[in-house]
């Protein structure tokens, strides 16, 4: 159950979902471990409030500059359940400087004309680049712990997660703020490889096959003791309880079995659930 401060800040953001990798402490270097130890006792909802409050402050600056100006980095803590009933504490660094750089690059590729300079002034981009340590940037880029998606969850992400995985429903006053599902990395990789093998034979033309290949490549760089978390974000309020993980899996199984009727039915369920949400991105 989330507290009121988290719910208030959550409402200020659009539908963004996240795929995060959490690793054990010994997977990080000494400097990262010190940052983690400083933050390991902070509750998850407090981290969410800190991140969103900081984002709001960056967006409302008098001069347009959405880039972070401090070197500090937030760390999320995941208490993942073990078979014996205990939990394992794992960590996901926010890597905000690198992720904002990638977001700015993506925006520059999708938005043309002077609007880019309005949203991301050249002086702000140059100042951000000057603040980044090249070695640290390269290391974070090679091992990026967080992926994000706006206006819906990519179908490929649902292949990594099953409906019976560990699930945390975050609510406030009867409203679902987000749903977080998590599973061990080796299990997620096996699921993606199995689905990719089925698609390679039954439907090699689907973009989903390339997406799965990319996800496996990304996940393989992390510790085998790591855990993957799918965080629906605010879109959970519109879809939860959500059958998407089973619908994606059933659709692929139907394709592999040559059952086009079953595959079409699974896709219709997914489309009926997610297309209206993605259309909100173009709503005025």
Secondary structure, DSSP 8 states (H G I E B T S, - for coil): ---HHHHHHHTTS--EEEEEEEB-GGGS-HHHHHHHHHHTTS-HHHHHHHHHHHHHHHHT-SS---S---S---EEEEEEE-TTS-EEEEEEE--HHHHHHHHHHHHHHH--TTHHHHHS-HHHHHHHHHHS-HHHHHHHHHT--EEEEESS--HHHHHH--TTSEEEEEEETTEEEEEEEEEEHHHHHHHHHHHHHHHHHH-TT-HHHHHHHHHHHHHTTS-TT-EEEEE-GGGHHHH-S--HHHHHHHHHHHHHTT-HHHHHHHHHHHHHHHHHHHHGGG--
